Amino acid sequence: MLDPAPAPLSPSSEAIRAEAAAFVVDQLRQAEAEYGIAVATDIAIGMTGALIQWCEDAVGMSLAEVLEKQAKGGSSPE
């Protein structure tokens, strides 16, 4: 398991997040166009569940805890 101690954000963290978000949105739009909104919604729900589980397993904190920590000015666990 990774050390959940906070680490400073690298200068590229925001760019990486923006690029990842754009990629996911593009994939969901493609799924919606090809299979419909119901399938795209199911994919989004499945991805959200996977992210929650990964965060708990790899980071040792719930996704809600990580987001709360960031909102209070903390950094992402790395």
C-alpha positions in Angstrom: 0.0 0.0 0.0 1.2 3.5 -0.8 2.1 5.8 2.1 -1.0 8.1 2.5 1.1 10.9 3.8 0.5 14.1 1.9 2.9 15.0 -0.8 3.2 18.4 -2.5 1.4 18.7 -5.8 3.8 18.6 -8.7 3.5 21.5 -11.2 1.9 19.1 -13.7 -0.7 17.6 -11.4 -3.5 20.0 -12.5 -2.6 19.4 -16.1 -2.6 15.7 -15.6 -6.0 15.9 -14.0 -7.4 18.0 -16.7 -6.1 15.7 -19.4 -7.5 12.6 -17.6 -10.9 14.3 -17.2 -11.0 15.3 -20.9 -10.1 11.7 -21.9 -12.8 10.2 -19.7 -15.4 12.7 -20.9 -14.5 11.9 -24.5 -14.8 8.2 -23.9 -18.2 8.6 -22.3 -19.4 10.8 -25.2 -18.3 8.1 -27.6 -20.0 5.4 -25.7 -23.2 7.6 -25.6 -23.1 8.1 -29.3 -22.5 4.5 -30.1 -24.6 2.7 -27.4 -26.9 5.4 -25.9 -27.1 7.3 -22.6 -28.1 4.3 -20.5 -24.8 2.4 -21.4 -22.7 5.5 -21.0 -24.3 6.1 -17.5 -23.6 2.5 -16.5 -20.0 2.9 -17.6 -19.7 6.1 -15.5 -21.2 4.4 -12.5 -18.8 1.5 -12.9 -15.8 3.7 -13.3 -16.8 5.7 -10.2 -17.1 2.5 -8.1 -13.7 1.3 -9.4 -12.1 4.7 -8.5 -13.6 4.5 -5.0 -12.3 1.0 -4.5 -8.8 1.9 -5.9 -8.5 4.9 -3.7 -9.3 2.8 -0.6 -7.0 0.0 -1.6 -4.0 1.9 -3.0 -4.1 5.2 -1.0 -5.5 3.9 2.3 -8.1 6.7 2.5 -11.6 6.9 1.1 -12.1 9.1 -1.9 -14.3 11.4 0.2 -11.4 11.8 2.7 -9.0 12.6 -0.1 -11.3 15.2 -1.6 -12.0 16.7 1.8 -8.3 17.0 2.5 -7.7 18.7 -0.8 -10.6 21.1 -0.3 -9.0 22.1 3.0 -5.7 22.9 1.2 -4.0 19.6 1.7 -2.3 17.8 -1.2 -3.0 14.5 -2.9 -1.6 11.4 -1.3 1.1 10.0 -3.6 
